[in-house]
Amino acid sequence: MKDNNSFSYANIITDTLITKLLQQNPQLFNQVLSQKDELGIQLLYTQIDRDKKNKEDKIKFIDHSYNLNQDQYFYPASTVKLPVAILALQKLNELKVAGLDKNTTMITGSAGGQQTGVMNDASAADGRPTIAHYIKKILLVSDNDAFNRLYEFLGQEYINNSLHKMGFSEAQIIHRLSISLSDEENRHTNPIRFIDKAGNIIYEKPAEISKLVYAERNTKMGKGFMRGAELVNEPFDFSKKNRLLLTDLHQMIKSILFPQAVGKEQRFNLTDNDYNFLRLYMSMRPGESKTPAYDTTEHYDNYVKMIYYGSEKTSPDPDIRIFNKTGTAYGFLIDACYFVDFKNNIEFILSAVIYCNSDGIFNDDKYDYKTIGYPFLKNLGRVIYAYELKRKRKYPANLSLVQFNYKN
């Protein structure tokens, strides 16, 4: 257990609280706990205690962990979209260009190769692609193309150098998602123009080539992988795949919800409007969004709320909001969230990763998400929530800053 407002990376945090809570529910957790290392389970749970005046810089965070190991690689999947979405807003603030903001039309060009451009976005009410709209799609349904466009706006160097300066030194966000490109192709990012309502260019970013030097890794996992229809009987190489520690992701959630409670070095350069924009869409359900609008049979309200709901398509509890980012790929399930129950005045931060690939073969689409991963995350969230319902707090939390009107 660590009682601290700045998360420590120097030591692996160990204590017994999470272990005890899981062991009290053997019917739910005995099987996974007996395989915790094979399943790559890592958990972080932060209790939040406020002072009498609810001052953010006086909040007491008490961190608990289970099986945490920053040397144990997991593929971060879509969780890398959260820091990129945040950094896109930060970059706009740093540019300080008159008339340029998250709602400015963003035209993505192509510099050849496999690059593709974007002139319009059919999911936007007015058809305009914007940083704001890309972030909405990332946070509402984890849209891959939206992430790629922000990756192209920022470039490898800005993304990674910014995160490293903030203390997230192990982060490596070095490739687009859902499209197969070489390391060299991912170093190349598209030319981008931002235009005003009259069609005038107000900011232009040329095509760039990243010279980022990132730490080499030798990360190979499993016993085989599919290359098209062929099974290759050798470990799958993750050495040039994205990397993001669970501690980093957990701390980013904390920084977005409680910027004044973390060290200055781990605060993003955001405005109050930026913070509220991120919080709104991190907690909004797909069915509550008008633009973009989603078919709720596919993107149901709990679609990306794996902690507490798993893969359930039931109606969400109206008193609960989950501010989160998930990731699902190569058999890895990750979720990091700030959990709020407005009725019972409860709040906590919970992050988890579990590896669901029992056959050790990658790219075969035979993963154990439904049988192991989703039930584990659902049960984990509910057990921690049940504990929080009973946990005594000296002062009640004022949660008004994270209460939003989702009907606009």
N, C-alpha and C positions, 0 to 999 in steps of 0.2 A: 504494500500500500504506500502511496506517496501523496502527501498533502502539499500541493504546490500549484502555483498559477502558471508556471512555465514547465512544459513537459520535458523530462530528462531523457536524452538519447544515450547518455554515457553508460547507464546500467539497465539491464533488463529488470523490469519491475516484477516482483513476485509476491503474492500473498495468497491467502486461502479462502477469501470470501466467495469468489465465483465458484471455486471448487465445491465448497459446502452447499451453495445454492443448487448447483447441478446435481450433486449427490443426493440431495433431499428428494429428487424426482427421478429415481432409478428407471422407472418405466419409460421415461422420455430420453434419458441421456446415457444409460449404462453402455449401450452398444457403441456410441460414438466416443465416449470417454475412454473406452478400452482400446480405441484405435486413434487416439488424438494426434499422434505423430504421423501415422500413415495418412490421416485425413488433413494434415497440415492446419489444424485448428489453432487460431490465435484470436484472443478476445481482449478488448479494452472496455472498461466500464467506469464512468466518472460520475460520482455523486456531486450534487450542487447544493451548497448551503449559503444562504444569503444573510446579510446583516439586517438590522432593524429598519434601516432606511432604503434597503434594496439597491445600494450603490454598486454599480457594476465592478468598479475596481476593488471592491471589498468582498467580492464573492470568493468563497472557499471551495476549491475543487479537490476532491479526494479520489485519486485514481486507483483502480484495481485492474489486475490483469490475469490472464490464464494462458499459459503455454506461449507467452510472447517471445519471439525470436527474430530479431531484425536480420539475421543472416540466412533465415529460411525464405527462399524466394517464392513468391506467388505472382502469377500474372495479374496485374491490377485491372485489366479489362476497362470497362467504361468509367471506373472511378477517376481516371486521369482527366476526364472531362470537367470535373469540378475545378481543379486549379486553373485549367485553361480558360474556362468561363470567367473565373474571377480575374485572371490576369488580362483578359480582353478589356474589361472595364477599367482596370488599373492603367493599361496602356493608353486608353483614351484620355484619362486624366493627366498623364504625363506629357502627352503630345501638346495639349493646351492650344488646339487649333480652333479659332473662332468658327462657330457653326457646326463643329464636329462633335457628335455625341452618339450614344448607343442606338438612337433612332434614325440616324443618317443613312441614306441609301448606300449600300456597299456592293460594288460591282467587282466580281472576281474574274480575272483574265486567265490566260494560259500562256506559258512560256515553252510549250512543246512537250515532247515526251508523252507521258500518260496523264499530264495535268488536264483538268477540265475547268471550264469557266461557269459562272453563274450570272445571269442577267436579271432574273426574276425569281420569285418564290411564290408558287401557287397557294401555299398554305397561309400566306399573310393576307390580311383583309384587303390591302391595296396592291398586293403582288410584289412589294419591295423587299429585297433581302436586306436585313439589318443585323447588327450585332445583338440587339435586344431580342430579335425574333429567333436567332440562332440559339441564344442562351435559353429562351423559353423551351425550345424543342429539346435541348439537352437535358434540362431539369425535369420536364414533364414526362418524356418517354425515352430519354437517353438516345437521341438521334445521332447516328454515326456521321452522316454527311455534315450536319451542323458543327460537330466537333472538328471535322477536317477543315472546314472553312475558317474557323477561329485559329486552328493550328497554322494555317497558311498566312493568316493576318499577322500572327505574332512571330512565327519562325522558331526553330529549335533554340537558337542562342538566347533569345529573350526569355523564352519559357524557362529553360533550365538555369540560366544565370540568375534570373530573378528568384527562383525557388532556392537555389544554393545560398544566395545572400541572406535569405530569411532563416537559414539553418536547416533547410530540408536538403541536406547535402547528398543524400543517397538517391534522390529523385533522378530518374532518367525518362523523360517524355520525348521520344525520338522517332515516332512514326505515326502516320495516319492510321485510321481504323477502317476495317471492312474491305479495304482494297490492298492487293498484294503489290508492294513496291519494294525495290532494293533499298539498302541503307543509303546509297548515293542519291537515289530518287527522292527519298524522304528529306534529304538535306536541301533540296530545291523547293522553294515555295513560290507560289503564283504572284504575279503583279496584281495589285488591288487599287481601285479608285473609290473614293467617297465623293458623292455628288449631292448638291443641294437641290431644292425643288425646281429651280430654273434649269437644271442640267449642267451647272457649272462644277468643275472639279475643285473641291476644297482641300483635299489631301490625297496624295498619291504615294503608294509604296511600291517600288519596283520589284521585279522578280529578284529573289535573293538565293545565295548559296551559303549554307551554314558551315562555319569553320569550327564548330563546337568540338572540343576534345573531351570525350567523356570516358570514365573509367571502364576499362575492359573487364568483361565478366566471362566466366566459363560455366554457364548455367544450362545443364542438360537434365531432362526429366523423362520419366516413363521408360517403356521398353520398345515403343514403336510409334509410328504415325502413318497416316494415309497421305500419299502423294497422288492425288486424283483417285483412281481405282486401285492403285498399287499400295500394298502394305510394306513399309520400310521397317525392317526389324533392327532399329537402333534408336537410342534416346532422341527425343525432340530437343532442338537447340533453341533456348530462350535467351541466348547471350546478347542478342541485338533487339530484344523486345523491351517494351516499356517496363519501368520499375517504379514502384511507389510503396513505401513502407506503411504498414497499418498505423504506426504512431504518427506519421506525417498526415495521413488522411484524417485521423482523429483530431489532430491539432488544428487542421484547417477548418473542420466543422466548428470547433470551439472559437476560432478566430472570427468566423463569420457571424456567429451568434453573440459572442462576447468580446468584441475587439478591444475594449478598454481593460479587460481582465487578463490579457496576454501581454507578454513583453513587447516593447515597441518594434523590435526586430522582426516579430512575427505578425505584425499588422500589415495588411494589404493597404495600398494607397487608394482608398475608396471614400466616396461621399456617403452621407446618411441615406441619400436616395439610392445609391448603389446597393448598400446593405439591405435595405428594405425590398428592393427589386429581387435580389438573390433569395432572401428569406421567403418572399411571397411564392416564388415559383419552385423553390425546394420543397414547399409544403402543399402546394396546390395539387389537386387530383385531376387527371386527364379530362374527366367529365365536366369539370368546372371551367375549363378553358374554352373561350369562344374563338380566339385566333391565336395559335392554330386550334382547329376543331378536330376531335378524334372520334373514331368509331369505338364506342366503349365496349363492344363485344370483344374487340382485340385489345384495346388499351383500357382495361377496366380500372376502376378507381384505386385498387391496391397494386396496380401493375408493377411499380418499382418501389414497393414498400415491403421488402422481404422480412426485415426484422419486425416481428409481431404478427404479420399477416401471411408470411410465406408466399404461397401461390394461390391463396384463397381469393375467390371472386365475390365474396360476400360483401354486403354493404359495410363501409367503414364506420367505426364508432364516431358519432358527430362531435364528441368532446375531446377526441384525440387528434393531434396533428404530429406528423413525422417529417422533419426537415432533414433530408438525406441525399445521399448519392450511392447508387448500387453499381455493381459490375458483375457480368456473367460471360465467361469465355474459357475455352480449353478445360472445362471441368471445374474452374474456380468460381466460387460465389463469394462476393464481398458486399458488405453493406456498412455504412457509417451514418449514424443519425443522431440528431438532437430530438428527443421524445418529450412531448408535452401533453399533459392531461389537464385541461382547463377546469373541469368540474372539481377535481380533487387537488388542484394546485401542485401538480407533480411535474418535475423536469429532471432529465438525466441525459447523458451522452453515452452511446453504446456503439462499438464498432466490432466487426467480426469478419473472419475469412474461414472458409472450409473448402477442401479439395475433394471433388466428387468424380473421380475417374478410376474406378476400381480395376478396370482391365489394363490400365497403364498405356492405352493407345490414344493418341491425340488425332483430332480431325475425323473421327469416325462417327461423330454425333451420338455416341453411346455413353452418355454421362449420367451420373446418379443424382441429378438435381431433384427430381420429384420424390425419389425414395429416401434420400439422405439429406441433401442440402436445404431444400425449402422447409421441410419439417423442423430441421434443427434451428434455423434462424427464427421461424415462427415461435417455437417453444422457448428459445433463449429469450426473445423479447418479452414473452408473457411471464416468464419466471422472474426476470429482473423487474418488470412492472409490478408484479405481485409483491415483491420485496419492498419496492418503493412505496407502495400503498400503506405499508405498515411502518415504514421508517419514520422516526420522529424528527421533526425539524423545529428549531427554536423559533424561527420567524417564517411566516408564509411568504411565498414568492409572488412578486408582482409581475404577471406575465402579459401585461397589456401591450408591451412593445412587440410581441410576436403574435398578436391577434389581428388578423387581416379580414377584410371584406372580399370574399372570393366571388362575388356575384357581379362585379363591375366588368 
